[in-house]
Amino acid sequence: MLTPNKKNILVDPTDALKKTKAGHFLPDKEKRANEGTVIAVGEEVTFVKPGDYVYFSEFIINGRELKQEDKLYVVIKEDEILVK
């Protein structure tokens, strides 16, 4: 598993959903979700812990997308997230 350093947070983004005319929700592969669950935190993170659900901007400045074992993760600085 990936381990972020300093004030970085590893987030498992939820699937972005789009609503069909019939009212069903389907994953939208064209759009990345801007919310997810914290998987791991760096040693200097004080605001969140693994398991917290967070929101982040669609246009994160210092974030990175990482793919490991066919799963997409996002690494974000602590000051770029909001906690639900």
N, C-alpha and C positions, 0 to 999 in steps of 0.2 A: 504494500500500500504506500502511496505517496505521503510524505510528511512535509508540510509547509514550514518555512522558517520565519523568524521574527514576527512581524505583524500581519502575516499572510494567513488567509483562510481558504481551505479547500471545500468547495461547494458542489454538491450533486444537484444540478438544475432539474426542475420538474419539466415534463413535456409541455411545450406550448400547445394550447388547444384551440381549435376553431370549431364554431358551431355550424352544423348543417341546417338546411331549410326545415328539416324534420325535427330539429331541436336536439340532435345528438352531438356530443363532443368528440372530435377526432384529433389525434396528434398532428400538429402542423410542422412538418419537417423543414419548411422554408423559414421559420421564425424561431429564434432561440428564446427560451423562457428567461425571465429576469427575476426568478425566485427559485429557491431550493433549500435543501437540507445541508447543514454544516457537517462535513465528514471528519475533518481534522483541523486543528489550529496550531499556529506557531507559538513559540515559548513566550512571546511578548504580548499576546492577545489577551485582553482583559474583559471585553464586552460580550463575547459569545462563547459557547462551548459546543462540542460535538452533539448533534441531535437537534440543535436550535433550527428553526425555520426562518430564513432571512430573505429580504428583497434587495435587489441591486439594480443599478441603472443598466439599460440596454446598451449604453455607450460607456462602459467602464474604461477608465483612463489607464490604470496600471494593471489591469487584469489580463489573464492569459487563459486560453482554452487548452486543455490537455486531453489526450485520448489515451486510455490505458485499457487493454483487454476489451476493445470494442465499446468502451463506455466513455462518454464525454464528461469531463469535470471542468470547473472554472476555479482559478486561483485569483482571489481578490484581496486587496488591502482592507484592513479592519475599518478604516474610516470611510469606505465606499459602500457600506451596507446598512440596511435598516432591519431591525428585529421585529417580528410579528408579535 
